[in-house]
Amino acid sequence: MWNLNTRRAETVVEGHSGNSVVWVNTLRGTDTLISQGRDMRVCLWDLSEGRRAVLDSLWTGSVGFCQCSLLEMSTGTHLLAFAGQQTEEVRHQQ
């Protein structure tokens, strides 16, 4: 985790098997972080009370130039879209 004020890393969280992270986002109003890594996984993190645990992960099967996209629906739910293995495939998780 990067501190924008000090411009230094404050905490390192491990969750993508040492691979780089290509996308991060948060669920508004929560301590939940979502990250997409070059290990072809999207991880859901619980950062509440100083925790740094991966709650769940999805295997995407692809890590091309397309990154995840998170859409907050009017119902308070979220739609996560990411590239799949096939060029014409877009997978989503609700």
N, CA, C and O atoms as CSV, one atom per row, in Angstrom:
chain,resi,resn,atom,element,x,y,z
A,1,MET,N,N,0.845,-1.163,0.000
A,1,MET,CA,C,0.000,0.000,0.000
A,1,MET,C,C,0.894,1.231,0.000
A,1,MET,O,O,1.867,1.314,0.749
A,2,TRP,N,N,0.552,2.157,-0.832
A,2,TRP,CA,C,1.362,3.352,-1.054
A,2,TRP,C,C,0.742,4.540,-0.327
A,2,TRP,O,O,-0.460,4.782,-0.434
A,3,ASN,N,N,1.573,5.285,0.418
A,3,ASN,CA,C,1.128,6.503,1.084
A,3,ASN,C,C,1.392,7.668,0.145
A,3,ASN,O,O,2.545,7.958,-0.174
A,4,LEU,N,N,0.348,8.331,-0.298
A,4,LEU,CA,C,0.504,9.430,-1.254
A,4,LEU,C,C,1.171,10.650,-0.632
A,4,LEU,O,O,1.806,11.430,-1.341
A,5,ASN,N,N,1.040,10.829,0.686
A,5,ASN,CA,C,1.662,11.977,1.349
A,5,ASN,C,C,3.167,11.819,1.475
A,5,ASN,O,O,3.917,12.750,1.181
A,6,THR,N,N,3.618,10.640,1.912
A,6,THR,CA,C,5.055,10.416,2.097
A,6,THR,C,C,5.727,9.872,0.840
A,6,THR,O,O,6.953,9.866,0.733
A,7,ARG,N,N,4.914,9.417,-0.105
A,7,ARG,CA,C,5.416,8.811,-1.348
A,7,ARG,C,C,6.281,7.580,-1.076
A,7,ARG,O,O,7.297,7.343,-1.729
A,8,ARG,N,N,5.838,6.817,-0.096
A,8,ARG,CA,C,6.548,5.592,0.278
A,8,ARG,C,C,5.551,4.455,0.499
A,8,ARG,O,O,4.382,4.672,0.821
A,9,ALA,N,N,6.051,3.257,0.317
A,9,ALA,CA,C,5.221,2.084,0.600
A,9,ALA,C,C,5.088,1.932,2.108
A,9,ALA,O,O,6.081,1.995,2.834
A,10,GLU,N,N,3.866,1.733,2.576
A,10,GLU,CA,C,3.628,1.532,4.002
A,10,GLU,C,C,3.473,0.058,4.340
A,10,GLU,O,O,3.909,-0.392,5.399
A,11,THR,N,N,2.859,-0.681,3.449
A,11,THR,CA,C,2.562,-2.082,3.697
A,11,THR,C,C,2.641,-2.848,2.385
A,11,THR,O,O,2.254,-2.344,1.331
A,12,VAL,N,N,3.141,-4.058,2.466
A,12,VAL,CA,C,3.137,-4.945,1.308
A,12,VAL,C,C,2.107,-6.033,1.578
A,12,VAL,O,O,2.135,-6.674,2.629
A,13,VAL,N,N,1.211,-6.238,0.642
A,13,VAL,CA,C,0.230,-7.317,0.765
A,13,VAL,C,C,0.541,-8.359,-0.306
A,13,VAL,O,O,0.762,-8.029,-1.472
A,14,GLU,N,N,0.551,-9.606,0.110
A,14,GLU,CA,C,0.880,-10.708,-0.798
A,14,GLU,C,C,-0.406,-11.407,-1.210
A,14,GLU,O,O,-1.212,-11.773,-0.355
A,15,GLY,N,N,-0.603,-11.594,-2.495
A,15,GLY,CA,C,-1.817,-12.271,-2.912
A,15,GLY,C,C,-1.828,-12.695,-4.362
A,15,GLY,O,O,-2.759,-13.374,-4.794
A,16,HIS,N,N,-0.826,-12.319,-5.121
A,16,HIS,CA,C,-0.802,-12.679,-6.539
A,16,HIS,C,C,0.448,-13.490,-6.876
A,16,HIS,O,O,1.007,-13.357,-7.965
A,17,SER,N,N,0.876,-14.320,-5.949
A,17,SER,CA,C,1.987,-15.260,-6.165
A,17,SER,C,C,3.251,-14.580,-6.665
A,17,SER,O,O,3.983,-15.146,-7.477
A,18,GLY,N,N,3.512,-13.363,-6.182
A,18,GLY,CA,C,4.714,-12.641,-6.586
A,18,GLY,C,C,4.607,-11.953,-7.932
A,18,GLY,O,O,5.561,-11.306,-8.365
A,19,ASN,N,N,3.476,-12.074,-8.602
A,19,ASN,CA,C,3.264,-11.415,-9.892
A,19,ASN,C,C,2.813,-9.982,-9.682
A,19,ASN,O,O,2.290,-9.634,-8.623
A,20,SER,N,N,3.017,-9.159,-10.689
A,20,SER,CA,C,2.627,-7.754,-10.574
A,20,SER,C,C,1.109,-7.603,-10.628
A,20,SER,O,O,0.393,-8.467,-11.133
A,21,VAL,N,N,0.649,-6.485,-10.094
A,21,VAL,CA,C,-0.771,-6.146,-10.081
A,21,VAL,C,C,-1.015,-5.154,-11.204
A,21,VAL,O,O,-0.258,-4.196,-11.361
A,22,VAL,N,N,-2.067,-5.373,-11.988
A,22,VAL,CA,C,-2.344,-4.503,-13.136
A,22,VAL,C,C,-3.550,-3.591,-12.924
A,22,VAL,O,O,-3.755,-2.649,-13.689
A,23,TRP,N,N,-4.360,-3.867,-11.879
A,23,TRP,CA,C,-5.566,-3.069,-11.652
A,23,TRP,C,C,-5.996,-3.210,-10.200
A,23,TRP,O,O,-5.939,-4.306,-9.642
A,24,VAL,N,N,-6.424,-2.117,-9.582
A,24,VAL,CA,C,-7.005,-2.146,-8.236
A,24,VAL,C,C,-8.215,-1.216,-8.189
A,24,VAL,O,O,-8.294,-0.233,-8.926
A,25,ASN,N,N,-9.144,-1.547,-7.315
A,25,ASN,CA,C,-10.315,-0.709,-7.097
A,25,ASN,C,C,-10.861,-1.031,-5.719
A,25,ASN,O,O,-10.541,-2.074,-5.149
A,26,THR,N,N,-11.681,-0.143,-5.182
A,26,THR,CA,C,-12.317,-0.380,-3.892
A,26,THR,C,C,-13.827,-0.365,-4.063
A,26,THR,O,O,-14.360,0.230,-5.000
A,27,LEU,N,N,-14.498,-1.029,-3.143
A,27,LEU,CA,C,-15.949,-0.942,-3.089
A,27,LEU,C,C,-16.268,0.245,-2.195
A,27,LEU,O,O,-15.923,0.248,-1.013
A,28,ARG,N,N,-16.914,1.235,-2.747
A,28,ARG,CA,C,-17.174,2.488,-2.046
A,28,ARG,C,C,-17.845,2.253,-0.690
A,28,ARG,O,O,-18.798,1.483,-0.574
A,29,GLY,N,N,-17.325,2.931,0.324
A,29,GLY,CA,C,-17.911,2.855,1.657
A,29,GLY,C,C,-17.568,1.594,2.426
A,29,GLY,O,O,-18.158,1.328,3.473
A,30,THR,N,N,-16.621,0.811,1.922
A,30,THR,CA,C,-16.232,-0.431,2.604
A,30,THR,C,C,-14.716,-0.497,2.721
A,30,THR,O,O,-13.999,0.341,2.173
A,31,ASP,N,N,-14.245,-1.498,3.438
A,31,ASP,CA,C,-12.812,-1.772,3.545
A,31,ASP,C,C,-12.431,-2.917,2.614
A,31,ASP,O,O,-11.541,-3.710,2.925
A,32,THR,N,N,-13.104,-3.001,1.478
A,32,THR,CA,C,-12.879,-4.077,0.522
A,32,THR,C,C,-12.124,-3.552,-0.692
A,32,THR,O,O,-12.489,-2.531,-1.274
A,33,LEU,N,N,-11.072,-4.262,-1.060
A,33,LEU,CA,C,-10.240,-3.923,-2.210
A,33,LEU,C,C,-10.332,-5.071,-3.207
A,33,LEU,O,O,-10.410,-6.236,-2.816
A,34,ILE,N,N,-10.322,-4.742,-4.487
A,34,ILE,CA,C,-10.289,-5.746,-5.549
A,34,ILE,C,C,-9.033,-5.500,-6.368
A,34,ILE,O,O,-8.749,-4.363,-6.744
A,35,SER,N,N,-8.278,-6.559,-6.649
A,35,SER,CA,C,-7.060,-6.414,-7.450
A,35,SER,C,C,-7.020,-7.484,-8.533
A,35,SER,O,O,-7.508,-8.599,-8.349
A,36,GLN,N,N,-6.425,-7.116,-9.668
A,36,GLN,CA,C,-6.209,-8.052,-10.773
A,36,GLN,C,C,-4.711,-8.156,-10.977
A,36,GLN,O,O,-4.027,-7.142,-11.118
A,37,GLY,N,N,-4.196,-9.382,-10.994
A,37,GLY,CA,C,-2.758,-9.580,-11.133
A,37,GLY,C,C,-2.386,-10.372,-12.368
A,37,GLY,O,O,-3.237,-10.967,-13.029
A,38,ARG,N,N,-1.105,-10.366,-12.665
A,38,ARG,CA,C,-0.594,-11.120,-13.812
A,38,ARG,C,C,-0.590,-12.628,-13.567
A,38,ARG,O,O,-0.185,-13.396,-14.440
A,39,ASP,N,N,-1.037,-13.053,-12.394
A,39,ASP,CA,C,-1.205,-14.481,-12.130
A,39,ASP,C,C,-2.557,-14.984,-12.635
A,39,ASP,O,O,-2.944,-16.121,-12.365
A,40,MET,N,N,-3.273,-14.126,-13.373
A,40,MET,CA,C,-4.575,-14.427,-13.965
A,40,MET,C,C,-5.663,-14.610,-12.908
A,40,MET,O,O,-6.611,-15.371,-13.102
A,41,ARG,N,N,-5.511,-13.894,-11.777
A,41,ARG,CA,C,-6.525,-13.952,-10.730
A,41,ARG,C,C,-7.002,-12.550,-10.384
A,41,ARG,O,O,-6.244,-11.582,-10.448
A,42,VAL,N,N,-8.268,-12.464,-10.019
A,42,VAL,CA,C,-8.847,-11.261,-9.436
A,42,VAL,C,C,-9.090,-11.603,-7.973
A,42,VAL,O,O,-9.789,-12.569,-7.667
A,43,CYS,N,N,-8.512,-10.809,-7.063
A,43,CYS,CA,C,-8.615,-11.085,-5.631
A,43,CYS,C,C,-9.510,-10.065,-4.940
A,43,CYS,O,O,-9.488,-8.878,-5.266
A,44,LEU,N,N,-10.288,-10.541,-3.993
A,44,LEU,CA,C,-11.137,-9.712,-3.148
A,44,LEU,C,C,-10.492,-9.692,-1.767
A,44,LEU,O,O,-10.311,-10.738,-1.144
A,45,TRP,N,N,-10.144,-8.493,-1.290
A,45,TRP,CA,C,-9.391,-8.314,-0.048
A,45,TRP,C,C,-10.254,-7.703,1.041
A,45,TRP,O,O,-11.117,-6.869,0.767
A,46,ASP,N,N,-10.016,-8.124,2.283
A,46,ASP,CA,C,-10.613,-7.495,3.459
A,46,ASP,C,C,-9.513,-6.689,4.139
A,46,ASP,O,O,-8.566,-7.264,4.676
A,47,LEU,N,N,-9.630,-5.367,4.120
A,47,LEU,CA,C,-8.619,-4.497,4.720
A,47,LEU,C,C,-9.098,-3.882,6.032
A,47,LEU,O,O,-8.450,-2.978,6.559
A,48,SER,N,N,-10.222,-4.356,6.567
A,48,SER,CA,C,-10.746,-3.793,7.811
A,48,SER,C,C,-9.859,-4.172,8.990
A,48,SER,O,O,-9.262,-5.248,9.018
A,49,GLU,N,N,-9.787,-3.281,9.948
A,49,GLU,CA,C,-9.052,-3.497,11.195
A,49,GLU,C,C,-7.622,-3.962,10.955
A,49,GLU,O,O,-7.109,-4.800,11.697
A,50,GLY,N,N,-6.979,-3.426,9.926
A,50,GLY,CA,C,-5.584,-3.756,9.648
A,50,GLY,C,C,-5.359,-5.100,8.989
A,50,GLY,O,O,-4.212,-5.499,8.791
A,51,ARG,N,N,-6.417,-5.807,8.647
A,51,ARG,CA,C,-6.262,-7.110,7.988
A,51,ARG,C,C,-5.783,-6.929,6.557
A,51,ARG,O,O,-5.996,-5.886,5.940
A,52,ARG,N,N,-5.143,-7.946,6.053
A,52,ARG,CA,C,-4.682,-7.945,4.670
A,52,ARG,C,C,-4.910,-9.331,4.076
A,52,ARG,O,O,-3.999,-9.944,3.519
A,53,ALA,N,N,-6.132,-9.804,4.206
A,53,ALA,CA,C,-6.445,-11.172,3.814
A,53,ALA,C,C,-7.237,-11.207,2.515
A,53,ALA,O,O,-8.127,-10.385,2.292
A,54,VAL,N,N,-6.900,-12.174,1.658
A,54,VAL,CA,C,-7.686,-12.417,0.452
A,54,VAL,C,C,-8.907,-13.230,0.869
A,54,VAL,O,O,-8.782,-14.358,1.347
A,55,LEU,N,N,-10.086,-12.647,0.683
A,55,LEU,CA,C,-11.332,-13.336,1.038
A,55,LEU,C,C,-11.723,-14.365,-0.004
A,55,LEU,O,O,-12.222,-15.443,0.322
A,56,ASP,N,N,-11.489,-14.018,-1.263
A,56,ASP,CA,C,-11.887,-14.898,-2.359
A,56,ASP,C,C,-11.113,-14.485,-3.600
A,56,ASP,O,O,-10.580,-13.377,-3.659
A,57,SER,N,N,-11.046,-15.354,-4.581
A,57,SER,CA,C,-10.389,-15.000,-5.838
A,57,SER,C,C,-11.077,-15.719,-6.994
A,57,SER,O,O,-11.688,-16.774,-6.827
A,58,LEU,N,N,-10.954,-15.114,-8.163
A,58,LEU,CA,C,-11.487,-15.672,-9.405
A,58,LEU,C,C,-10.339,-15.861,-10.374
A,58,LEU,O,O,-9.497,-14.975,-10.521
A,59,TRP,N,N,-10.296,-16.999,-11.033
A,59,TRP,CA,C,-9.295,-17.227,-12.068
A,59,TRP,C,C,-9.870,-16.718,-13.380
A,59,TRP,O,O,-10.956,-17.135,-13.783
A,60,THR,N,N,-9.158,-15.827,-14.048
A,60,THR,CA,C,-9.671,-15.229,-15.284
A,60,THR,C,C,-9.248,-15.995,-16.527
A,60,THR,O,O,-9.954,-15.967,-17.536
A,61,GLY,N,N,-8.117,-16.674,-16.474
A,61,GLY,CA,C,-7.632,-17.396,-17.638
A,61,GLY,C,C,-6.970,-16.506,-18.665
A,61,GLY,O,O,-6.534,-16.985,-19.712
A,62,SER,N,N,-6.888,-15.227,-18.386
A,62,SER,CA,C,-6.315,-14.275,-19.332
A,62,SER,C,C,-5.804,-13.058,-18.581
A,62,SER,O,O,-6.344,-12.675,-17.543
A,63,VAL,N,N,-4.762,-12.463,-19.119
A,63,VAL,CA,C,-4.260,-11.207,-18.552
A,63,VAL,C,C,-3.661,-10.364,-19.668
A,63,VAL,O,O,-2.522,-9.906,-19.570
A,64,GLY,N,N,-4.429,-10.164,-20.720
A,64,GLY,CA,C,-3.980,-9.367,-21.854
A,64,GLY,C,C,-3.962,-7.893,-21.520
A,64,GLY,O,O,-3.714,-7.509,-20.377
A,65,PHE,N,N,-4.221,-7.077,-22.507
A,65,PHE,CA,C,-4.201,-5.633,-22.290
A,65,PHE,C,C,-5.486,-5.135,-21.635
A,65,PHE,O,O,-5.536,-3.993,-21.180
A,66,CYS,N,N,-6.523,-5.968,-21.577
A,66,CYS,CA,C,-7.800,-5.556,-20.972
A,66,CYS,C,C,-7.759,-5.750,-19.468
A,66,CYS,O,O,-7.424,-6.828,-18.976
A,67,GLN,N,N,-8.098,-4.712,-18.754
A,67,GLN,CA,C,-8.165,-4.795,-17.302
A,67,GLN,C,C,-9.615,-4.970,-16.881
A,67,GLN,O,O,-10.533,-4.848,-17.692
A,68,CYS,N,N,-9.803,-5.254,-15.615
A,68,CYS,CA,C,-11.155,-5.381,-15.064
A,68,CYS,C,C,-11.885,-4.053,-15.135
A,68,CYS,O,O,-11.281,-2.990,-15.281
A,69,SER,N,N,-13.179,-4.145,-15.029
A,69,SER,CA,C,-14.019,-2.961,-14.926
A,69,SER,C,C,-15.069,-3.241,-13.862
A,69,SER,O,O,-15.697,-4.300,-13.870
A,70,LEU,N,N,-15.263,-2.297,-12.948
A,70,LEU,CA,C,-16.217,-2.458,-11.860
A,70,LEU,C,C,-17.315,-1.421,-12.013
A,70,LEU,O,O,-17.043,-0.224,-12.111
A,71,LEU,N,N,-18.552,-1.886,-12.033
A,71,LEU,CA,C,-19.699,-1.003,-12.189
A,71,LEU,C,C,-20.594,-1.145,-10.970
A,71,LEU,O,O,-21.003,-2.250,-10.614
A,72,GLU,N,N,-20.897,-0.012,-10.329
A,72,GLU,CA,C,-21.822,-0.023,-9.200
A,72,GLU,C,C,-23.234,0.146,-9.743
A,72,GLU,O,O,-23.538,1.134,-10.411
A,73,MET,N,N,-24.087,-0.819,-9.453
A,73,MET,CA,C,-25.460,-0.803,-9.948
A,73,MET,C,C,-26.335,0.039,-9.016
A,73,MET,O,O,-25.961,0.291,-7.870
A,74,SER,N,N,-27.481,0.465,-9.499
A,74,SER,CA,C,-28.387,1.290,-8.698
A,74,SER,C,C,-28.953,0.531,-7.500
A,74,SER,O,O,-29.418,1.145,-6.540
A,75,THR,N,N,-28.917,-0.783,-7.551
A,75,THR,CA,C,-29.436,-1.606,-6.459
A,75,THR,C,C,-28.441,-1.770,-5.321
A,75,THR,O,O,-28.745,-2.430,-4.327
A,76,GLY,N,N,-27.250,-1.177,-5.452
A,76,GLY,CA,C,-26.226,-1.319,-4.425
A,76,GLY,C,C,-25.321,-2.514,-4.642
A,76,GLY,O,O,-24.404,-2.747,-3.854
A,77,THR,N,N,-25.566,-3.278,-5.704
A,77,THR,CA,C,-24.693,-4.396,-6.039
A,77,THR,C,C,-23.638,-3.917,-7.028
A,77,THR,O,O,-23.708,-2.800,-7.540
A,78,HIS,N,N,-22.665,-4.776,-7.284
A,78,HIS,CA,C,-21.570,-4.431,-8.189
A,78,HIS,C,C,-21.470,-5.472,-9.289
A,78,HIS,O,O,-21.759,-6.649,-9.072
A,79,LEU,N,N,-21.063,-5.038,-10.458
A,79,LEU,CA,C,-20.821,-5.914,-11.596
A,79,LEU,C,C,-19.343,-5.802,-11.943
A,79,LEU,O,O,-18.847,-4.710,-12.219
A,80,LEU,N,N,-18.638,-6.936,-11.929
A,80,LEU,CA,C,-17.217,-6.982,-12.256
A,80,LEU,C,C,-17.065,-7.680,-13.598
A,80,LEU,O,O,-17.465,-8.835,-13.743
A,81,ALA,N,N,-16.492,-6.995,-14.579
A,81,ALA,CA,C,-16.274,-7.574,-15.903
A,81,ALA,C,C,-14.777,-7.693,-16.157
A,81,ALA,O,O,-14.004,-6.809,-15.789
A,82,PHE,N,N,-14.377,-8.788,-16.788
A,82,PHE,CA,C,-12.963,-8.993,-17.115
A,82,PHE,C,C,-12.864,-9.856,-18.360
A,82,PHE,O,O,-13.797,-10.581,-18.704
A,83,ALA,N,N,-11.728,-9.770,-19.027
A,83,ALA,CA,C,-11.504,-10.537,-20.251
A,83,ALA,C,C,-11.413,-12.021,-19.927
A,83,ALA,O,O,-10.871,-12.414,-18.894
A,84,GLY,N,N,-11.955,-12.843,-20.832
A,84,GLY,CA,C,-11.887,-14.287,-20.677
A,84,GLY,C,C,-10.807,-14.879,-21.569
A,84,GLY,O,O,-10.013,-14.146,-22.159
A,85,GLN,N,N,-10.775,-16.204,-21.668
A,85,GLN,CA,C,-9.750,-16.887,-22.458
A,85,GLN,C,C,-9.938,-16.685,-23.955
A,85,GLN,O,O,-8.954,-16.569,-24.685
A,86,GLN,N,N,-11.171,-16.642,-24.424
A,86,GLN,CA,C,-11.441,-16.484,-25.844
A,86,GLN,C,C,-11.502,-15.004,-26.193
A,86,GLN,O,O,-11.906,-14.190,-25.363
A,87,THR,N,N,-11.113,-14.651,-27.397
A,87,THR,CA,C,-11.067,-13.242,-27.785
A,87,THR,C,C,-12.439,-12.590,-27.798
A,87,THR,O,O,-12.543,-11.377,-27.616
A,88,GLU,N,N,-13.492,-13.364,-28.010
A,88,GLU,CA,C,-14.826,-12.771,-28.065
A,88,GLU,C,C,-15.582,-12.909,-26.739
A,88,GLU,O,O,-16.769,-12.592,-26.665
A,89,GLU,N,N,-14.905,-13.374,-25.709
A,89,GLU,CA,C,-15.565,-13.664,-24.439
A,89,GLU,C,C,-15.316,-12.562,-23.413
A,89,GLU,O,O,-14.178,-12.141,-23.206
A,90,VAL,N,N,-16.371,-12.106,-22.785
A,90,VAL,CA,C,-16.267,-11.220,-21.623
A,90,VAL,C,C,-17.004,-11.909,-20.496
A,90,VAL,O,O,-18.182,-12.238,-20.636
A,91,ARG,N,N,-16.337,-12.131,-19.389
A,91,ARG,CA,C,-16.960,-12.781,-18.245
A,91,ARG,C,C,-17.350,-11.719,-17.237
A,91,ARG,O,O,-16.727,-10.660,-17.165
A,92,HIS,N,N,-18.367,-12.001,-16.471
A,92,HIS,CA,C,-18.764,-11.073,-15.413
A,92,HIS,C,C,-19.161,-11.846,-14.166
A,92,HIS,O,O,-19.585,-12.999,-14.239
A,93,GLN,N,N,-19.018,-11.198,-13.039
A,93,GLN,CA,C,-19.360,-11.780,-11.748
A,93,GLN,C,C,-20.180,-10.757,-10.993
A,93,GLN,O,O,-19.792,-9.592,-10.899
A,94,GLN,N,N,-21.306,-11.179,-10.456
A,94,GLN,CA,C,-22.159,-10.261,-9.708
A,94,GLN,C,C,-22.191,-10.641,-8.266
A,94,GLN,O,O,-22.860,-9.983,-7.469
